[in-house]
């Protein structure tokens, strides 16, 4: 595996949550900087060195509602 993708959303209770697509990895952080660290740590814990993806992609999704 060369890349793993995380879907990142704002948590209604504050901060951010990230879920890996195709893997059972979930983590959260108060800021995007903290979330990046937590994602890196989660990937390192989930995969052995030989199987660890070389790239981590964060797909940040944000809903915005505006009045018409």
The first five atom37 places (N, CA, C, CB, O) and aatype in JSON, in Angstrom:
{
  "aatype": [20, 20, 20, 20, 20, 20, 20, 20, 20, 20, 20, 20, 20, 20, 20, 20, 20, 20, 20, 20, 20, 20, 20, 20, 20, 20, 20, 20, 20, 20, 20, 20, 20, 20, 20, 20, 20, 20, 20, 20, 20, 20, 20, 20, 20, 20, 20, 20, 20, 20, 20, 20, 20, 20, 20, 20, 20, 20, 20, 20, 20, 20, 20, 20, 20, 20, 20, 20],
  "atom_mask": [
    [1, 1, 1, 1, 1],
    [1, 1, 1, 1, 1],
    [1, 1, 1, 1, 1],
    [1, 1, 1, 1, 1],
    [1, 1, 1, 1, 1],
    [1, 1, 1, 1, 1],
    [1, 1, 1, 1, 1],
    [1, 1, 1, 1, 1],
    [1, 1, 1, 1, 1],
    [1, 1, 1, 1, 1],
    [1, 1, 1, 1, 1],
    [1, 1, 1, 1, 1],
    [1, 1, 1, 1, 1],
    [1, 1, 1, 1, 1],
    [1, 1, 1, 1, 1],
    [1, 1, 1, 1, 1],
    [1, 1, 1, 1, 1],
    [1, 1, 1, 1, 1],
    [1, 1, 1, 1, 1],
    [1, 1, 1, 1, 1],
    [1, 1, 1, 1, 1],
    [1, 1, 1, 1, 1],
    [1, 1, 1, 1, 1],
    [1, 1, 1, 1, 1],
    [1, 1, 1, 1, 1],
    [1, 1, 1, 1, 1],
    [1, 1, 1, 1, 1],
    [1, 1, 1, 1, 1],
    [1, 1, 1, 1, 1],
    [1, 1, 1, 1, 1],
    [1, 1, 1, 1, 1],
    [1, 1, 1, 1, 1],
    [1, 1, 1, 1, 1],
    [1, 1, 1, 1, 1],
    [1, 1, 1, 1, 1],
    [1, 1, 1, 1, 1],
    [1, 1, 1, 1, 1],
    [1, 1, 1, 1, 1],
    [1, 1, 1, 1, 1],
    [1, 1, 1, 1, 1],
    [1, 1, 1, 1, 1],
    [1, 1, 1, 1, 1],
    [1, 1, 1, 1, 1],
    [1, 1, 1, 1, 1],
    [1, 1, 1, 1, 1],
    [1, 1, 1, 1, 1],
    [1, 1, 1, 1, 1],
    [1, 1, 1, 1, 1],
    [1, 1, 1, 1, 1],
    [1, 1, 1, 1, 1],
    [1, 1, 1, 1, 1],
    [1, 1, 1, 1, 1],
    [1, 1, 1, 1, 1],
    [1, 1, 1, 1, 1],
    [1, 1, 1, 1, 1],
    [1, 1, 1, 1, 1],
    [1, 1, 1, 1, 1],
    [1, 1, 1, 1, 1],
    [1, 1, 1, 1, 1],
    [1, 1, 1, 1, 1],
    [1, 1, 1, 1, 1],
    [1, 1, 1, 1, 1],
    [1, 1, 1, 1, 1],
    [1, 1, 1, 1, 1],
    [1, 1, 1, 1, 1],
    [1, 1, 1, 1, 1],
    [1, 1, 1, 1, 1],
    [1, 1, 1, 1, 1]
  ],
  "atom_positions": [
    [[0.86, -1.18, 0.0], [0.0, 0.0, 0.0], [0.9, 1.24, 0.0], [-0.98, 0.0, 1.24], [1.81, 1.35, 0.82]],
    [[0.64, 2.14, -0.92], [1.46, 3.35, -0.98], [0.79, 4.55, -0.32], [1.78, 3.67, -2.42], [1.45, 5.51, 0.06]],
    [[-0.54, 4.49, -0.19], [-1.26, 5.65, 0.34], [-2.48, 5.19, 1.15], [-1.7, 6.6, -0.8], [-3.13, 4.2, 0.81]],
    [[-2.78, 5.93, 2.21], [-4.0, 5.71, 2.97], [-4.73, 7.04, 3.04], [-3.71, 5.13, 4.4], [-4.11, 8.1, 3.21]],
    [[-6.06, 6.99, 2.92], [-6.87, 8.21, 2.9], [-7.74, 8.25, 4.15], [-7.74, 8.29, 1.61], [-8.38, 7.26, 4.5]],
    [[-7.75, 9.41, 4.8], [-8.61, 9.64, 5.95], [-9.65, 10.69, 5.6], [-7.78, 10.08, 7.18], [-9.33, 11.71, 4.99]],
    [[-10.88, 10.43, 5.98], [-11.96, 11.38, 5.85], [-11.99, 12.18, 7.16], [-13.35, 10.67, 5.56], [-12.17, 11.6, 8.23]],
    [[-11.81, 13.49, 7.08], [-11.73, 14.35, 8.26], [-12.97, 15.25, 8.28], [-10.42, 15.2, 8.25], [-13.31, 15.89, 7.29]],
    [[-13.63, 15.27, 9.44], [-14.81, 16.11, 9.62], [-14.7, 16.87, 10.93], [-16.11, 15.27, 9.58], [-14.03, 16.42, 11.86]],
    [[-15.36, 18.0, 11.0], [-15.44, 18.73, 12.26], [-16.37, 17.96, 13.2], [-15.94, 20.2, 12.04], [-17.43, 17.5, 12.78]],
    [[-15.96, 17.83, 14.45], [-16.77, 17.16, 15.45], [-17.76, 18.16, 16.02], [-15.89, 16.53, 16.58], [-17.34, 19.25, 16.41]],
    [[-19.05, 17.84, 16.09], [-20.03, 18.78, 16.64], [-19.71, 19.21, 18.07], [-21.41, 18.15, 16.6], [-20.13, 20.28, 18.51]],
    [[-18.98, 18.37, 18.8], [-18.61, 18.71, 20.17], [-17.29, 19.46, 20.26], [-18.53, 17.45, 21.01], [-16.83, 19.77, 21.35]],
    [[-16.68, 19.76, 19.12], [-15.42, 20.48, 19.07], [-14.29, 19.61, 18.55], [-15.06, 21.02, 20.44], [-14.28, 18.4, 18.77]],
    [[-13.36, 20.22, 17.87], [-12.23, 19.5, 17.31], [-12.57, 18.8, 16.0], [-11.72, 18.49, 18.3], [-13.5, 19.19, 15.29]],
    [[-11.79, 17.77, 15.7], [-11.92, 17.06, 14.42], [-11.85, 15.56, 14.66], [-10.83, 17.51, 13.43], [-11.21, 15.09, 15.6]],
    [[-12.5, 14.81, 13.78], [-12.42, 13.35, 13.79], [-11.93, 12.89, 12.42], [-13.8, 12.71, 14.15], [-12.24, 13.51, 11.4]],
    [[-11.18, 11.8, 12.4], [-10.65, 11.25, 11.15], [-10.9, 9.75, 11.12], [-9.14, 11.56, 11.0], [-10.65, 9.05, 12.1]],
    [[-11.4, 9.27, 9.98], [-11.65, 7.85, 9.78], [-10.95, 7.41, 8.5], [-13.19, 7.54, 9.7], [-11.09, 8.05, 7.45]],
    [[-10.2, 6.32, 8.59], [-9.51, 5.8, 7.42], [-10.51, 5.12, 6.5], [-8.39, 4.81, 7.83], [-11.45, 4.47, 6.97]],
    [[-10.32, 5.28, 5.23], [-11.16, 4.62, 4.24], [-10.53, 3.25, 3.94], [-11.31, 5.49, 2.92], [-9.39, 3.17, 3.48]],
    [[-11.29, 2.2, 4.2], [-10.81, 0.84, 3.91], [-10.02, 0.2, 5.02], [-9.99, 0.86, 2.7], [-9.59, -0.95, 4.88]],
    [[-9.82, 0.88, 6.13], [-9.12, 0.33, 7.29], [-9.9, 0.7, 8.54], [-7.65, 0.86, 7.37], [-10.68, 1.65, 8.54]],
    [[-9.68, -0.05, 9.6], [-10.37, 0.21, 10.87], [-9.53, 1.14, 11.75], [-10.67, -1.11, 11.62], [-9.05, 0.75, 12.81]],
    [[-9.36, 2.37, 11.27], [-8.57, 3.35, 12.03], [-9.44, 4.59, 12.23], [-7.22, 3.71, 11.28], [-10.01, 5.13, 11.29]],
    [[-9.53, 5.02, 13.47], [-10.31, 6.21, 13.85], [-9.51, 6.98, 14.88], [-11.73, 5.81, 14.4], [-8.94, 6.38, 15.8]],
    [[-9.45, 8.3, 14.75], [-8.78, 9.13, 15.75], [-9.38, 10.51, 15.75], [-7.26, 9.19, 15.49], [-10.18, 10.85, 14.88]],
    [[-8.99, 11.32, 16.72], [-9.52, 12.68, 16.82], [-8.47, 13.61, 17.42], [-10.8, 12.71, 17.68], [-7.5, 13.16, 18.03]],
    [[-8.69, 14.91, 17.23], [-7.8, 15.92, 17.78], [-8.53, 17.24, 17.94], [-6.56, 16.09, 16.91], [-9.52, 17.49, 17.24]],
    [[-8.06, 18.07, 18.83], [-8.69, 19.37, 19.07], [-8.42, 20.37, 17.95], [-8.21, 19.94, 20.39], [-9.27, 21.19, 17.63]],
    [[-7.23, 20.29, 17.35], [-6.85, 21.18, 16.25], [-6.42, 20.32, 15.07], [-5.71, 22.17, 16.67], [-6.19, 19.12, 15.22]],
    [[-6.3, 20.93, 13.89], [-5.82, 20.16, 12.73], [-4.39, 19.71, 12.93], [-5.93, 21.0, 11.44], [-4.02, 18.61, 12.5]],
    [[-3.57, 20.54, 13.57], [-2.18, 20.15, 13.85], [-2.14, 18.92, 14.76], [-1.4, 21.32, 14.49], [-1.38, 17.99, 14.51]],
    [[-2.95, 18.92, 15.81], [-3.01, 17.78, 16.72], [-3.56, 16.55, 16.0], [-3.87, 18.11, 17.95], [-3.08, 15.44, 16.22]],
    [[-4.56, 16.75, 15.15], [-5.13, 15.63, 14.41], [-4.09, 14.99, 13.5], [-6.33, 16.11, 13.59], [-4.05, 13.76, 13.39]],
    [[-3.27, 15.79, 12.85], [-2.22, 15.24, 11.98], [-1.28, 14.32, 12.78], [-1.41, 16.38, 11.32], [-0.93, 13.24, 12.32]],
    [[-0.89, 14.77, 13.96], [-0.03, 13.95, 14.82], [-0.73, 12.65, 15.22], [0.37, 14.73, 16.07], [-0.13, 11.58, 15.21]],
    [[-2.01, 12.76, 15.58], [-2.77, 11.58, 16.01], [-2.95, 10.59, 14.85], [-4.15, 12.01, 16.55], [-2.88, 9.38, 15.06]],
    [[-3.17, 11.1, 13.64], [-3.31, 10.23, 12.46], [-2.0, 9.5, 12.21], [-3.73, 11.06, 11.21], [-2.01, 8.29, 11.99]],
    [[-0.88, 10.22, 12.24], [0.42, 9.58, 12.04], [0.65, 8.47, 13.06], [1.54, 10.62, 12.14], [1.08, 7.37, 12.72]],
    [[0.35, 8.77, 14.32], [0.53, 7.8, 15.39], [-0.37, 6.57, 15.18], [0.24, 8.44, 16.75], [0.07, 5.44, 15.36]],
    [[-1.62, 6.81, 14.8], [-2.57, 5.71, 14.58], [-2.1, 4.81, 13.43], [-3.98, 6.26, 14.28], [-2.21, 3.59, 13.52]],
    [[-1.6, 5.4, 12.36], [-1.11, 4.62, 11.22], [0.1, 3.8, 11.63], [-0.76, 5.55, 10.02], [0.22, 2.63, 11.27]],
    [[1.01, 4.4, 12.39], [2.2, 3.67, 12.84], [1.83, 2.5, 13.74], [3.16, 4.6, 13.59], [2.46, 1.44, 13.68]],
    [[0.81, 2.68, 14.59], [0.37, 1.6, 15.48], [-0.38, 0.5, 14.73], [-0.52, 2.16, 16.58], [-0.31, -0.66, 15.12]],
    [[-1.08, 0.86, 13.66], [-1.93, -0.09, 12.93], [-1.13, -1.0, 12.0], [-2.97, 0.66, 12.14], [-1.49, -2.17, 11.83]],
    [[-0.07, -0.49, 11.39], [0.68, -1.23, 10.38], [2.08, -1.59, 10.86], [0.76, -0.41, 9.09], [2.7, -0.85, 11.62]],
    [[2.56, -2.74, 10.42], [3.97, -3.1, 10.6], [4.8, -2.23, 9.66], [4.22, -4.64, 10.32], [4.27, -1.68, 8.69]],
    [[6.08, -2.09, 9.94], [6.95, -1.21, 9.14], [6.89, -1.53, 7.64], [8.38, -1.33, 9.63], [6.83, -0.61, 6.82]],
    [[6.91, -2.81, 7.3], [6.94, -3.21, 5.88], [5.62, -2.9, 5.17], [7.25, -4.7, 5.76], [5.61, -2.69, 3.95]],
    [[4.52, -2.87, 5.91], [3.2, -2.69, 5.3], [2.69, -1.25, 5.4], [2.2, -3.62, 5.95], [1.67, -0.92, 4.8]],
    [[3.38, -0.42, 6.15], [2.91, 0.95, 6.4], [2.89, 1.76, 5.1], [3.82, 1.64, 7.44], [3.86, 1.74, 4.34]],
    [[1.78, 2.47, 4.83], [1.71, 3.32, 3.64], [2.75, 4.44, 3.72], [0.3, 3.91, 3.47], [3.07, 4.94, 4.8]],
    [[3.25, 4.83, 2.56], [4.26, 5.89, 2.5], [3.61, 7.27, 2.61], [5.05, 5.8, 1.19], [4.24, 8.22, 3.09]],
    [[2.36, 7.38, 2.18], [1.65, 8.67, 2.2], [0.35, 8.55, 2.97], [1.38, 9.16, 0.78], [-0.33, 7.53, 2.93]],
    [[0.02, 9.63, 3.68], [-1.27, 9.74, 4.37], [-1.96, 10.95, 3.78], [-1.1, 9.86, 5.95], [-1.44, 12.07, 3.83]],
    [[-3.14, 10.74, 3.23], [-3.92, 11.84, 2.64], [-5.1, 12.14, 3.56], [-4.41, 11.48, 1.2], [-5.86, 11.25, 3.94]],
    [[-5.24, 13.42, 3.91], [-6.38, 13.86, 4.72], [-7.37, 14.57, 3.8], [-5.92, 14.8, 5.88], [-7.06, 15.61, 3.22]],
    [[-8.53, 13.99, 3.67], [-9.61, 14.59, 2.87], [-10.53, 15.31, 3.86], [-10.4, 13.5, 2.0], [-11.32, 14.68, 4.55]],
    [[-10.4, 16.63, 3.91], [-11.13, 17.43, 4.9], [-12.47, 17.86, 4.32], [-10.3, 18.67, 5.35], [-12.53, 18.54, 3.29]],
    [[-13.56, 17.44, 5.0], [-14.91, 17.73, 4.56], [-15.53, 18.71, 5.53], [-15.76, 16.44, 4.45], [-15.46, 18.52, 6.75]],
    [[-16.12, 19.75, 5.01], [-16.75, 20.75, 5.87], [-18.09, 21.14, 5.27], [-15.83, 22.0, 6.06], [-18.16, 21.58, 4.12]],
    [[-19.14, 20.98, 6.06], [-20.46, 21.41, 5.62], [-20.65, 22.87, 5.99], [-21.57, 20.54, 6.25], [-20.32, 23.3, 7.1]],
    [[-21.18, 23.61, 5.06], [-21.48, 25.01, 5.32], [-22.9, 25.29, 4.83], [-20.44, 25.96, 4.64], [-23.23, 25.01, 3.68]],
    [[-23.71, 25.84, 5.69], [-25.09, 26.13, 5.34], [-25.25, 27.66, 5.28], [-26.09, 25.49, 6.35], [-24.86, 28.37, 6.2]],
    [[-25.84, 28.12, 4.18], [-26.09, 29.56, 4.03], [-27.56, 29.78, 3.71], [-25.17, 30.18, 2.93], [-28.22, 28.93, 3.12]],
    [[-28.05, 30.94, 4.09], [-29.45, 31.28, 3.79], [-29.59, 31.62, 2.31], [-29.93, 32.47, 4.67], [-28.67, 32.17, 1.7]],
    [[-30.72, 31.29, 1.75], [-30.92, 31.59, 0.31], [-31.55, 32.94, 0.12], [-31.77, 30.52, -0.36], [-31.79, 33.35, -1.01]]
  ]
}
